[in-house]
């Protein structure tokens, strides 16, 4: 799919998914798109866990019982390794948020290009107790943060889109 | 250009650009791709300034005198509005870094799809004095943060790419 078409078609699918399985090949293409995203000072701190079927997605539903997670036939969990900070001149730089965001953005576009809907689902993991529970479910070692889970599948009906400000309200030329 | 082709072709162009002008229409398509990126709780905190020619790019070169900035025929500055935080349940959420990163990711892909090279140039603006100077050059009001500047143009020669870890080192299935 054309890049600009994928960008235009992408939306946050907060609703249910159809049960149709997502082929592992598609999930791996989506993951590959995430890994190809920019990464601050080449830290490559993003780590992905492909949850290829309901059996793999289900355990996270205790932490994130959303319509999407409860029905998604697959998902990708995006973690960051907090030890991969960079200190080229002594000062420490941490690109965990930038890196996972760029990776998630690429993966959402890749999902759309392959005919799926998805969602940047992060809020259930903000709470420190739920974060801990999710990390345990995923079996991630200390030092890793679960940033976002992308439920992936064919959407069960058209999703809703929120209204956006116009181009001229957010873009200017030469100066602010 | 196909989404996956754009993702594969994108790299961080740290070298010089050719002087060929970038049509404003292309810069606006790139900016539009940025605005279409996901935004946390629909805060839409990202604000873009298109720097359409050398005259507009030059003033930022005092702060960021890189090979790319000193030669780029155009650039897009990405700012975030720190006042656009969200507090749906009392607790305050700030998505400035997530939002600008997703927007920058989309714009880098859009630049590639239109035949340009670009770069996620953020480090010159980490220093608080330089941040202040850049914000002044751009005429942005208080409360705005300059996050990244994307120099955009035809690359002057092939750029370098840094080595990446393999897929299997960063992706697992079902569990970490």
Interface residues (C-beta under 8 A of the other chain):
Chain A: X1 X2 X3 X4 X6 X7 X8 X10 X12 X28 X29 X31 X32 X33 X35 X36 X37 X38 X40 X42 X44 X46 X47 X48 X49 X50 X51 X52 X56 X79 X93 X97 X98 X99 X101 X102 X104 X105 X106 X108 X109 X110 X113 X120 X122 X123 X126 X138 X139 X140 X141 X144 X162 X164 X165 X167 X170 X171 X172 X173 X174 X175 X176
Chain B: X1 X2 X3 X4 X6 X7 X8 X10 X12 X28 X29 X31 X32 X33 X35 X36 X37 X38 X40 X42 X44 X46 X47 X48 X49 X50 X51 X52 X56 X79 X93 X97 X98 X99 X101 X102 X104 X105 X106 X108 X109 X110 X113 X120 X122 X123 X126 X138 X139 X140 X141 X144 X162 X164 X165 X167 X170 X171 X172 X173 X174 X175 X176
